[in-house]
Amino acid sequence: MDDIIKKILEIEERAKQIVEDANCQKEKMDEEIKKEIDKMKEELQQRAKRKIQQIREKEMKEAHKKVSEIEEQSKRQLEAITVLASNKKKEWETMVINRIVGR
């Protein structure tokens, strides 16, 4: 009878050890999983930052291009107005003088 009790106690002790080992392994796995998740989050954040920077650079390049186009168009329009004013200067002067004089 003592042998049976002794065997039961040994089995119970082994079972406790198995449960304890399993709990330790679970904790280690939980830590590893958490580290892997943190690593993946960091990689995703870095990838997102790079993508945002690429988009920002592309948008800035396009904005500078658009500004240059607008500046060029404004320059051409100003030149056209200047040429028109130069060509019409005598005509406008004559028209103003005739209105003042009353012709």
C-alpha positions in Angstrom: 0.0 0.0 0.0 2.8 2.3 0.8 4.3 1.6 -2.6 1.1 2.7 -4.3 0.9 6.0 -2.3 4.5 6.6 -3.0 4.0 6.0 -6.8 0.9 8.3 -6.7 3.0 11.0 -5.0 5.7 10.6 -7.6 3.2 10.8 -10.5 1.7 13.9 -8.9 5.1 15.5 -8.5 6.0 14.7 -12.1 2.6 16.1 -13.2 3.4 19.4 -11.3 6.8 19.6 -12.9 5.3 19.0 -16.4 2.7 21.8 -15.7 5.4 24.1 -14.4 7.6 23.4 -17.5 4.6 24.0 -19.8 3.9 27.3 -18.0 7.6 28.4 -18.4 7.5 27.5 -22.1 4.2 29.4 -22.5 5.8 32.5 -20.9 8.8 32.2 -23.2 6.6 31.9 -26.2 4.5 34.8 -25.1 7.7 36.9 -24.8 8.9 35.8 -28.2 5.6 36.6 -29.8 5.5 40.0 -28.2 9.0 40.7 -29.4 8.1 39.6 -32.9 5.0 41.8 -32.9 7.0 44.8 -31.7 9.5 44.1 -34.4 6.8 43.9 -37.1 5.2 47.1 -35.8 8.5 48.9 -36.0 9.1 47.6 -39.5 5.6 48.7 -40.6 6.2 52.2 -39.0 9.5 52.6 -40.8 7.9 51.5 -44.1 5.1 53.9 -43.6 7.5 56.7 -42.8 9.5 56.0 -46.0 6.3 55.9 -48.1 5.1 59.2 -46.6 8.4 60.8 -47.3 8.3 59.5 -50.9 4.8 60.9 -51.4 5.8 64.2 -49.8 8.8 64.5 -52.1 6.7 63.7 -55.1 4.0 66.2 -54.1 6.6 68.9 -53.5 8.2 68.2 -56.9 4.8 68.5 -58.6 4.0 71.7 -56.7 7.3 73.3 -57.7 6.6 72.3 -61.3 3.1 73.8 -61.2 4.5 77.0 -59.6 7.1 77.2 -62.4 4.5 76.8 -65.0 2.3 79.5 -63.5 5.3 81.8 -63.2 6.2 81.2 -66.8 2.6 81.8 -67.9 2.4 85.0 -65.9 5.7 86.2 -67.5 4.4 85.5 -71.0 1.1 87.3 -70.2 3.0 90.3 -68.8 5.2 90.4 -71.9 2.1 90.3 -74.1 0.5 93.2 -72.2 3.8 95.2 -72.4 4.0 94.6 -76.2 0.3 95.6 -76.6 0.8 98.7 -74.5 3.8 99.6 -76.5 2.0 99.1 -79.8 -1.1 101.0 -78.7 0.6 103.8 -76.8 0.4 106.4 -79.6 -3.2 105.4 -80.5 -4.2 105.7 -76.8 -2.4 109.0 -76.4 -4.1 110.5 -79.5 -7.5 109.2 -78.2 -7.0 110.8 -74.8 -5.9 114.1 -76.3 -8.9 114.1 -78.7 -11.3 113.6 -75.8 -9.7 116.3 -73.8 -9.7 118.7 -76.7 -13.2 117.6 -77.6 -12.8 116.3 -81.1 
